[in-house]
Amino acid sequence: MWEITILHALRLRGAEIKHVLCNGVYSACDIHWDATAPRLDLSCVNCQARTSNLSSRMGMPFTGLSKYINSDEYIKSRKFTERLSPEKYIDAKFDNWEIGEWVKSSVHSHFRVNQIDFTNNRVVEVYSNYIESGLLAAHGLSRIIEEFNPDILFIFNGRQSTLRVALEIAKQKNINTYLHERGSLFGTINIWKNKPCNFELMQDYKSLWKYWENNPLNEKELNDIE
């Protein structure tokens, strides 16, 4: 809703909009994590129904990502991933796409873990699915950018799998990207330019800790956090 509202505001100011939705091309995505909402047989169908219905009700035309992915690219993405050994996942690179690094954050979130355990078969399976899905996104998004030739890319957070892929593809093509995430206060959003939201947040947290690390809490503050 935030995103479509902003797109409407841009269109009213004369911008030409291409609103792109996933239409079930991924074998792993950030809507369905094992740790929070595991994917079921109808998960993709239900997700597409919700997002397309929302876009329609809000009057925002959209197109599906699969329209921009060639059939042979599904095969290439699968074969590339199958040739990788798990210990090569993080450093996996397809042409100039550092796909293993780009999707890594989603694997951490998928299982809610700090360390990725490559001795765990489920972790290996999910990471490989994110790599394959990320490659499909890279192919499709590259083609969209080439055809539409946008001045600006506007996406959610830029940290997670295909969103990070979108950010990096835009960087390679010298396109400015604006990224939105929920704000620190209820009912607000933050917007960053050309950097994943977590990069800025980590810098903020480090700055806050550096300022406050030697200041102990008082009795009231201790009671408030208990």
C-alpha positions in Angstrom: 0.0 0.0 0.0 2.8 2.4 0.9 4.6 1.6 -2.4 1.5 1.9 -4.7 0.5 5.2 -3.0 4.0 6.6 -3.7 3.8 5.3 -7.3 0.5 7.1 -7.8 2.0 10.3 -6.4 4.8 10.0 -8.9 2.5 9.4 -11.8 0.4 12.4 -10.9 3.6 14.4 -11.1 4.2 13.2 -14.7 6.3 10.1 -14.2 5.8 7.0 -16.3 5.5 3.9 -14.1 6.2 0.2 -14.7 5.0 -1.7 -11.7 6.5 -5.2 -11.8 5.2 -8.1 -9.6 6.5 -11.6 -9.1 4.2 -14.1 -10.7 5.5 -17.4 -9.3 8.9 -17.7 -10.9 10.9 -18.4 -7.7 11.6 -21.6 -5.9 12.5 -19.6 -2.8 11.4 -16.1 -1.8 11.2 -13.8 1.2 7.5 -14.2 1.7 7.7 -17.8 2.9 10.6 -18.5 5.3 10.9 -21.8 7.0 11.3 -20.0 10.4 8.1 -18.0 10.1 5.7 -19.0 7.3 6.8 -22.1 5.4 5.8 -22.4 1.8 2.8 -24.6 1.1 1.4 -26.0 -2.2 -0.8 -23.0 -2.9 1.5 -20.3 -1.4 2.5 -18.9 -4.7 -1.0 -18.9 -6.1 -2.4 -17.2 -3.0 0.4 -14.6 -3.0 -0.2 -13.7 -6.7 -3.9 -13.4 -6.1 -3.4 -11.1 -3.1 -0.8 -8.8 -4.8 -2.6 -8.6 -8.1 -5.9 -8.0 -6.4 -4.4 -5.2 -4.3 -2.8 -3.5 -7.3 -6.1 -3.8 -9.2 -8.2 -2.3 -6.3 -5.7 0.5 -6.0 -5.8 1.2 -9.7 -2.1 0.5 -10.4 -1.4 -1.4 -13.7 1.2 -4.1 -13.4 3.2 -6.6 -15.3 4.7 -10.0 -14.3 8.4 -10.7 -14.1 8.1 -13.9 -16.0 7.3 -12.0 -19.2 10.9 -10.8 -19.3 12.6 -14.2 -18.6 13.4 -16.3 -21.6 12.7 -20.1 -21.4 16.4 -21.0 -21.8 17.3 -18.8 -18.9 15.4 -21.1 -16.6 17.5 -24.0 -17.8 20.8 -22.0 -17.5 19.9 -20.9 -14.0 19.1 -24.4 -12.9 22.3 -25.9 -14.4 24.5 -23.2 -13.0 23.2 -23.9 -9.5 23.4 -27.6 -9.8 27.1 -27.4 -10.7 27.9 -25.5 -7.5 29.1 -27.3 -4.4 27.7 -25.9 -1.2 31.0 -24.4 0.0 31.0 -22.3 -3.2 27.5 -20.9 -2.7 28.5 -17.6 -0.9 31.1 -16.8 -3.6 29.0 -18.0 -6.5 29.3 -15.6 -9.5 27.5 -15.7 -12.8 29.2 -13.4 -15.3 29.4 -10.1 -13.3 26.6 -11.0 -11.0 27.8 -11.9 -7.5 24.7 -13.9 -6.9 25.8 -15.9 -3.9 26.5 -12.9 -1.9 23.4 -11.0 -3.1 21.0 -13.7 -1.8 22.9 -14.7 1.4 21.0 -12.3 3.7 17.8 -14.0 2.8 19.2 -17.4 3.8 20.0 -16.0 7.2 16.5 -14.6 7.5 14.9 -17.8 6.1 16.1 -19.8 9.1 16.6 -16.9 11.6 20.2 -17.8 12.1 23.5 -15.9 12.4 25.6 -18.7 10.8 24.8 -20.6 7.7 25.2 -24.4 8.3 26.2 -26.1 5.1 26.1 -29.5 6.9 22.3 -29.1 7.1 20.7 -30.5 4.0 17.7 -28.2 4.2 19.9 -25.1 4.4 21.8 -26.3 1.3 18.6 -26.8 -0.6 17.2 -23.4 0.3 20.4 -21.6 -0.5 20.6 -23.3 -3.9 16.9 -22.3 -4.5 17.7 -18.7 -3.7 20.7 -18.7 -6.1 18.6 -20.1 -8.9 15.7 -17.7 -8.2 18.2 -14.7 -7.9 19.5 -15.5 -11.4 16.0 -15.6 -12.8 15.4 -12.2 -11.2 18.7 -10.9 -12.6 17.8 -12.0 -16.1 14.3 -10.6 -16.0 15.2 -7.3 -14.3 18.1 -6.7 -16.7 15.8 -7.1 -19.6 13.1 -4.8 -18.1 15.7 -2.1 -17.5 17.0 -2.4 -21.0 13.6 -2.1 -22.6 12.0 0.5 -20.2 15.2 2.5 -19.6 14.1 3.9 -16.3 15.6 7.0 -14.6 14.8 5.6 -11.1 14.2 2.2 -9.5 12.0 2.2 -6.5 12.0 -1.0 -4.3 11.5 -2.4 -0.8 14.6 -2.4 1.5 17.2 -3.8 -1.0 18.5 -6.3 1.5 16.6 -9.5 0.6 17.4 -11.8 -2.3 15.7 -10.5 -5.4 15.5 -7.0 -4.0 19.2 -7.0 -3.5 19.6 -8.3 -7.0 17.5 -5.4 -8.3 19.6 -2.9 -6.5 22.9 -4.4 -7.8 21.6 -4.6 -11.4 20.6 -1.0 -11.2 24.0 0.0 -9.8 25.7 -1.8 -12.7 23.5 0.1 -15.2 24.1 3.5 -13.4 20.4 3.8 -12.3 19.6 5.5 -9.0 17.6 3.3 -6.7 15.4 4.5 -3.9 14.6 2.0 -1.2 11.8 2.1 1.4 11.4 0.4 4.7 9.2 0.9 7.8 10.3 3.8 9.9 11.4 3.9 13.6 8.0 5.4 14.5 4.6 3.7 13.8 3.0 4.8 10.6 6.2 6.1 9.0 8.7 4.9 6.4 12.4 5.6 5.8 13.8 6.0 2.3 17.4 5.4 1.3 19.3 6.0 -1.9 21.5 3.4 -3.5 22.2 1.4 -0.3 20.4 -1.5 1.3 18.4 -0.4 4.4 20.5 -2.6 6.7 23.7 -0.8 5.7 22.4 2.5 7.0 20.8 0.9 10.1 24.0 -0.8 11.1 25.9 2.5 10.8 23.3 4.2 12.9 23.4 1.4 15.6 27.2 1.6 15.7 27.1 5.3 16.1 24.6 5.1 18.9 26.6 2.4 20.7 29.8 4.4 20.4 28.1 7.4 22.0 26.3 5.5 24.8 28.6 2.5 25.5 30.1 4.1 28.6 26.9 5.6 30.0 25.2 3.1 32.4 21.4 3.0 32.7 19.9 4.6 35.7 17.4 2.9 38.0 14.3 4.1 36.1 15.7 3.0 32.7 16.6 -0.4 34.1 13.1 -0.9 35.4 11.6 0.3 32.1 13.3 -2.4 30.1 12.6 -5.3 32.5 
